[in-house]
Amino acid sequence: MRSPRLLSLLVAALVAPAVAASHPAAAREAAADPAYHATIAITDHGIPHITAADWGSLGYGSGYATARSSICNLADTVLTARGERSRYLGATGRYLDGVSLDASNLQVDAFVTDLRNRRVVEGLLASPAGPSARAREMVKGYTAGINRWLRDNTVTDPACADATWLKPDATELDLWYGVYLANLIASSGNFVKEIVEADPPTLQDPGLPDLGLKLPLPTTSEEVPAYAAQLSDEQREELRRSLGQDSAFGSNATAIGGDASSTGRGMLLGNPHFPWVGRYKFTQQQLTIPGVYDVAGASLIGSPVVNIGWNRDVAWSHTVSTAYRFTPYEYLTVGPGPLYLSANGLLRKAERRWVDVAVKQPDGSVRTVREDLWRTPQGYVIDSPSQFMGWSPLSFWAIRDANAEHLRTIDTFLAMGEATSSRDLLAKQDAGGGMPWVNTTAADRTGEVLYADHSVVPNVSNAKVARCLTPVGLLLKTVAGLPGLNGLLADGMCAWGTDADAQRPGIFGPGNLPAVVRRDWVMNANDSYWTPNDKVRLEGFADIIGCERCARTMRTRMVQQYVIDRLAGGGKETPESLRGHEYENRVRAAEVMRQDGRLDQVCARTGEPAACAVLAAWDGHSDVDSVGTHLFEAFVQRAPKGTELWTVPFNPADPINTPRGLRTGPAVVAAMKAAIDSVRAAGVAFDAPWGSLQVAGDRGAPAYPLGGGDGDLAGNANAVASRHPAANTDAYKAVSYGSSHIQAVSYLADGSVDARTILTYGQDEDPASPWSADQTALYSQEKWVRFAWTPQQIAQDLVESIDLAGS
């Protein structure tokens, strides 16, 4: 009997001649004795379904298809991974990856060049922390597929059509460096500027924080509380953000088990909140080796494997974890230079590493610029006074990065695509040991659901932290949850531990990481692992993974409330109701603040009757036709925090319903007045519909009206934000961040899979493509794409078939 995927190849072969008549590129001649052979079936919305007989060919088809839709992004990824941005784009150009890295081209190139000079990736490729043979084959094929597309096609996307450096010469090592840099976005990627600009202190730059604080940095643990008390809520929030705890970089995921679903099987709603512009965008695809492998979903551009998706047995999504991926070590110095104390009173010298970067000049010539970086055995020295880790006359800091010590990410995702259940998914993830910075939420066809934070986390127990904190390290932990450890003992009692069940030394093994498998429901919306649903509490884990018995964001409370309300009175989630939550657009903070009429009372005290009439009549949603959403968003963004805002404080015994009770005093009224003034100053009518103000802001997108809104403060599950938009920048709020590859996957009672998706910014990056903004339009209309998954569905939705053979 032929396998279903072999049947799909036959269907594609039958359809291909008709398609080729209207699509000149539809049929490709097979090369003599090709190294790779893949079939790419393109269905509606430009979604590629790649079928091959081996891993290298599967990567070949994936690379070709990704180049077809996203060549400028791919090429930029390769250029960055080579450390050649300055050579072609100039040194001062800004590299903004849309997540954490915000640096000049020269700073990025200096960092990457040092990685290359130290042959970091080459070393990992040859180590036990490196990839498997099949992962290497996929990356090699993926690179060949990119080069094949460039050889066969002319680049028309205006973002890179004139780039003289865009050639079919990418290497697999370029792609591995790209993967490696993606691993670092929640760790070393936050510190590129601080690494490259690190220098010993001078009289003009002593490396001390300049935050307007009266007390000097603490030199004893007893001084920490007084110093920390000086910091405002805004300063604490900025510190956490700068250390990688950025609430704008997040996601939601909800998994419904068989006991709570109408189907008796698992269902998943996943919504990663990722950039709509820049490096870290998703592309959709299905990858199949008939009889061996079949998985669909979305991949970050530059990844040959599916990162978020489903197969016939299990579906999963990811949310950014609260765990830290690194620890800073403080070294006591001898004088202002690079000499530092190590164990037994020995003196060591930080290694100064010089790098030469080719830099394009205004006249088009190229000259070499020399930069220096400093390292200790633990990692790069950073100079960041604003984060209390400046290079001062007394000490300096270096960071050890757990995600800098492996190249297992591709293997981890590749193995997850083979999982047969939620439990098996977690086992394969643990064996891979390369989940870089995200939680996993999953549902399977048997009705079990999973929540786990089994990501890469430094093995630093609470007991080790207690022994190893320096005074400033205690300040970092007090304010931001990041333990700053004693560099004097970095090779001894303060070195990272090792668990017997971990994939490699230095990271926590599965037994010391939080997870739960159930049959009712679980979720995560970027708060810590502590509350995977309204009843379960995961406790007793190391603080470096996240907080326990701590307040939840309004977004977490909204995601949970959707399910709580649906299940009330014995109700069940259906495939329709679960995916309906994506577009329900309730605003949880408004629901809480409106209790007892308090929000209206606050507004009335501003003396702004016109604005308050709009706010009082507002439907409490963030739909495109909601009127008053912008007033509420402006208010919560200015409202005070904590006990200044709420009469009932956070209660660990009731985290889903506390804090609550909006205060109506002067501070809150002043925030409302400031919000109204800001809307007036923007020239926006108080009664403007939300969709006339919040519009698509990705490159090439028309100003489609969009629902959703602020996540953590306002409590939108459909969280979107404006962060360096590429289009419609004159709009009140041009969305360029947030809901991205949304998937609602249900395992039905008859054994079939119902997969609905939306890629909010579209599959293709070239604005001239019909698949550039088509899904943005559907997202604006609160619609879904039925993702063609079976051979019959693929044949029904087929637009083009490509038989791709070559090397």
Secondary structure, 3 states (H helix, E strand, C coil): CCCHHHHHHHHHHHHHHHHHHHCCCCCCCCCCCCCEEEEEEEEHHHEEEEEECCHHHHHHHHHHHHHHHHHHHHHHHHHHHCCCHHHHHCCCCEEECCCCCEEEHHHHHHHHHHHHHCCHHHHHHCCCCCCCHHHHHHHHHHHHHHHHHHHHCCCCCCCCCCCCCCCCCCCHHHHHHHHHHHHCCCCHHHHHHHHHCCCCCCCCCCCCCCCCCCCCCCCCHHHHHHHHHCCCHHHHHHHHHHCCCCCCCEEEEEEECCCCECCCCCEEEEEEEEECCCCCCEEEEEEEECCCEEEEEEEECCCCCCCEEECCCEEEEEEECCCCCEEEEEEEECCCCCEEECHHHCEEECEEEEEEEEEECCCCCEEEEEEEEEEECCEEEECEHHHCECCCCCEEEEEEEHHHCCCCHHHHHHHHCCCCCHHHHHHHHHHHCCCCCEEEEEEECCCCEEEECCCCCECCCHHHHHHHECHHHHHHHHHHCCCCEEHHHCCCCCCCCCCCCCCCCCECCHHHCCEEEECCEEEECCCCCCCCCCCCCCCCCCHHHCCCCCCCCHHHHHHHHHHHHHHHHHCCECHHHHHHHHHCCECHHHHHHCHHHHHHHHHHCCCCHHHHHHHHHCCCECCCCCECHHHHHHHHCCCCCHHHCEEECCCCCCCCCCCEEECCCHHHHHHHHHHHHHHHHCCCCCCCEHHHCEEECCCCCCCCECCCECCCCCCCCCEEECCCCCCCCCCCEEECEEECEEEEEEECCCCCEEEEEEECCCCCCCCCCCCCCHHHHHHHCCCCEECCCCHHHHHHHEEEEEEEEEC
